[in-house]
Amino acid sequence: MRLDVVTIFPEYLDPLNVSLVGKARAHGRLGVHVHDLRQWTRDRHHTVDDTPYGGGPGMVMKTEPWGEALDQVIADGYESGARRPALVVPTPSGRPFTQELAVELSARPWLLFAPARYEGIDRRVTEEYATRMPVYEVSIGDYVLAGGEAAVLVVTEAVARLLPGVLGNAESHRDDSFAPGAMADLLEGPVYTKPPNWRGRDIPEVLLSGHHGRIARWRRDQALDRTTRNRPDLIERADPAAFDKKDRETLSILGWAPGPDGRFGRTAPDVEE
């Protein structure tokens, strides 16, 4: 996979040299190219923004630098053999970035990131490149950052760990929270490692039993409990068929009951922390 990032803060992307992403780059599974948008400005102040039409606070990133930068990056990518680019624009007004979307992006051979600053990029830039390639406008959460570079790091790590050969255990991501194809979107339960006793705290006895069926059931129950506490919306919108008989027993204990449409709703106050 090839990644290109155009930004006014190239140094913000230095973390792409470390951890799993850095290893993927070192092993040739991921090619990352970071470009300074100001290289495509024409004035001595390297201006990339201007006041918005219609008035209002803040500044808007200009069309010219972005257009020239993306044209050059795309041309260079094609020249080096890259194909089928997709443009990723981090923005609070985009679609939520989910594990499902990460899987979709991981199947694409070439991603171009356009992280904005200020009030965003002139809309005509997105419209222009949408005529040439798929454009993904994505939001990593219901909050606003100073710029899109942090979102680039989040999306890149989520995507890169799904690439073949990046994780040490190829099956690791299949049990992730929100992993596509799971019976239901549930948060992962707690995990433990050695020593078995730490500061007077023991690990759950079931994990020492060697009984794989009991361990799997315990983990499933813990996932249902944690999801009830932290993300009850995931249970509320889950397909009822995703829950087996034992799941339903656990959900009942946790204060859930099926409604007329079969979906689960709360029947008791939230579980105490």
Secondary structure, 3 states (H helix, E strand, C coil): CEEEEEECCHHHHHHHHCHHHHHHHHCCCCEEEEEEHHHHCCCCCCCCEECCCCCCCCCEECHHHHHHHHHHHHHHHHHCCCCCEEEEEEEEEEEECCHHHHHHHHCCCEEEECCCECCCECHHHHHHHHCCCCEEEEECCCCCCCECHHHHHHHHHHHHCCCCCCCCCCCHHHHCCCCCCCCCCCCCCCCCCCCCEECCEECCHHHHCCCHHHHHHHHHHHHHHHHHHHCHHHHHCCCHHHCCHHHHHHHHHCCEEECCCCCEEECCCCCCC
